[in-house]
Amino acid sequence: MGERHELRCEKCGYGINAMLGIGMLYSKEMVFDGETPSLGELVQDESITDTVLAKIATGSKVADDYGHYLYSCPDDFYLFNKFYFKVDGIEVAYPCPYGDATLKRLIFAKGKAGTTRLQFLDGSGFWHCPKCGNESLNEVSFGNWD
């Protein structure tokens, strides 16, 4: 089951309504196998989709942590909700639509009471608002999705 997070900067209101994780229609068979795997729709990159599906067809395995995650550009800090997967060392890499950087995955980090912070998964630092520079987000709403 996935989670829905509506996150807003506590100072200026910039934010994202993100659907994270996976739902019932995200079995490995539905996403990566069969006549019409949904991977292409999820990553919207024909080249990486074709490469990965060919590897899977020859026996390569999909890591178990696939699903939707929060991403941010390390240069301009805009937030994105993207689909992540890893197959035999190949990880999807999303270019920032506003610059030359590659988007990086974020994880939730503890903020001050009532707020949350986002940290780059690789430990390279914390996200901050691209509009005002603030590092804290309010969770406006939270829910589960299937």
Buried (B, 14 or more C-beta within 10 A) or exposed (E): EBEBBBBBBBBEEBBBEBBBBBBEEBEBEBBBBEEEBBBBEBBEBEEBBEEBBEBBEEEBEBEEEBBBBBBBBBEEBBBBBBBBBBBEEEEBEBEBEEEEEEBBBBBBEEBEEEBBBBBBBEEEEBBBBBBEEBBBBBBEEEEEBE
